[in-house]
Amino acid sequence: MEVICLQEPAFYALIEEVYERLKIKEQLKEDKWITDEQAMALLNIKSKTTMQKLRDEGKLRYSHPQKKTILYDRNSINEYLEKNARETF
């Protein structure tokens, strides 16, 4: 059995690298376009009127491939949430 010793900064740098790679891999698995129900769940919104308002104001990127189908770009939802995040004191 081979033992590998790492200094603490190198260990944490390795952990960060593994975490970033797993995060990127997980994002690739997620669908780019999600339904309005999924978008509402991510945004914790209960009203379709609020979703309409966000679309009309250009705050969320969306696609309208069929008459009654609206899909939302998951990245634009994440960007919207980050943009409206408040820092703690």
Residue pairs with C-beta under 8 A, 6 or more apart in sequence:
6 14
30 74
31 74
32 73
32 74
32 75
33 63
33 71
33 72
33 73
33 74
34 42
34 71
34 72
34 74
34 77
35 71
35 72
36 48
36 51
36 70
36 71
36 72
38 72
39 45
39 51
39 60
39 72
39 77
40 46
40 48
40 51
42 74
42 77
42 81
43 77
43 80
43 81
45 51
51 60
54 60
54 80
55 62
55 70
59 80
60 72
60 73
60 76
60 77
60 80
61 72
61 73
61 75
61 76
62 70
62 71
62 72
62 73
62 76
63 70
63 71
63 72
63 73
64 70
64 71
65 71
